[in-house]
Amino acid sequence: MDEARRKIEETVLASTFPGAFRLTQDAKGAARLEVEVTVPGGGSYGLLITAEPDYPSSMPEVYLVRPLVLRDARGRELLSISPSHEMHLLKPRNRFLRLCHYKPEAWHPSVTFYKVVLKSLLWLTAYENHLQSGRPITDYLGT
């Protein structure tokens, strides 16, 4: 990510998640966004969003890092059923749940980390509704 894009990302995130995020880049330009989010009326979660040096041309990945263990409405660990179309989960990495936030063909370089965080909040809201209803996340988010 170039410096101009990083400034845009930081400005938008600071206005929406003041004090709740940390954006870093390594020497090669790969980005790492750590952000704490709270579902309205629900729980708090830690997200890790990673992006390759060519971001925003390539789509970042979203990991749920806190809490480490999530269970579905039937009590199964989500890691044990990932990947899952019904739960909008991709293949996990490093024992972290990886959330589906965009279809690869829908990704566009104009999408910011802010929008990725919003899509992750939608997933988390759908997850909390799933816990109450038992219905799959696809019922809330579509396919």
N, C-alpha and C positions, 0 to 999 in steps of 0.2 A: 504494500500500500504506500502510495507516495505521500509526501508531507502535506500537500493541500487536502487530500482526501482524509488523512488522519485528523486534521484540524476540524473539518466538517463533522466527522464522526464524534470527536470529543465534545464539540460544542453542543450537538444535539443530545448526546448522552448526559452531559452535565446539566442541561436544562430539565431533563426528565427524571434522571436517577441521580440527583446530587449526593455525592459521598457514597454511593452504592455500587460503583463500578471501578475497574482498573483495566486500562488498555495499555498493553505493552507490545513491543516488536523485537524480534531477535535481529542479529547482524545481517541476516539474509532478507529481512523484510516480512517474515511470517508474523502474523498478528495473533494476539491472545487477549480476549475480552473476558473478564470475570465480572459477573453482575449478580447482585442479590435482588430478587423480586418477590413480591407478595401478591397472591391472588386475592382480589377483592372479597372480603368476607371469609378468606380461607388461609391456607398455610404459606410459609415462607420457603423459598427454594434458592439454591445456588446454581447458576448456569455458567458453563465455560463454552465460549464460542471461539473456534480456531479458524484461521484463514491463511491460505498459502500466500506467498509474496506477490502473486499476480492479482490478489483481491483488489478491486471488486469484480474483475473479469471471471473469477472462479467463485463458486458458491461455498460459503463457510459451513463448518459442521457445528452442531449444537449438542453439548453433553450436559446431562443433569448430574451435578457433582454433590449436591446436598439437598435432601438427605441421600445417603448412599444407597439405601434399600427402599424401593417402592414396591408395593404389592397391589395386585388387581382386586376387584371386588370379591373374588373367590379366595383371596389369601395367597395366591401364587406370586412369587417374586417376579417382577417384570423382566429382569435379566434372563430368567429361565425360559421365557416365552418369546424373547427377541431373536431375530426380527419378527415383527408382527404387523400385518396390514391393518387388522382391526384396531390395533392400539397405536397406529402411526409411529411405530418404532423401527429404526434401522438396525443393522447389525452392530452390537455394542463394541466399544474399543476400550481396552485397559480397565475393564470392569465397570465402565460408566455407561448408563443408558444414553443412546444417541437418538435425539428427537428428529422426526421428519418435519421439516418446516417449509420446504418448497420442493416441487418436482424439479428435477434438473432442467427440463425444457422450459420451465417457467422463470428460471433465474435470469436476472438482468442486472448489469453493472450499476444501475441507478438505485438499486435496493441497498439500504444502509443497515448497519448493525442494529440501529434503533428498530427498524421494521422486523428484523430477525428476532429481536427480543420480544416485540409485540406478538409475533406469531408463536413464539415459545410460551408466552403468557396465555394465549388462546389454548394451546395444548394443555397447559397446566390446569386451566379452568375446566376444560373438557375432562381431564383426568379426575378432578375432584367431583364433577358431576357423575362420572362413571362409578366412582366409589359409592355414591348414594343410590344410583339407579341400577347398576349392574350392566347397563348398556355399553357396547363398545364405543371407543372414542370416535370411530368413523361415523357413528350416528350424530355426533355433534359437529365434526369437522368435514364430513364428506370423504370422498375417496382421494 
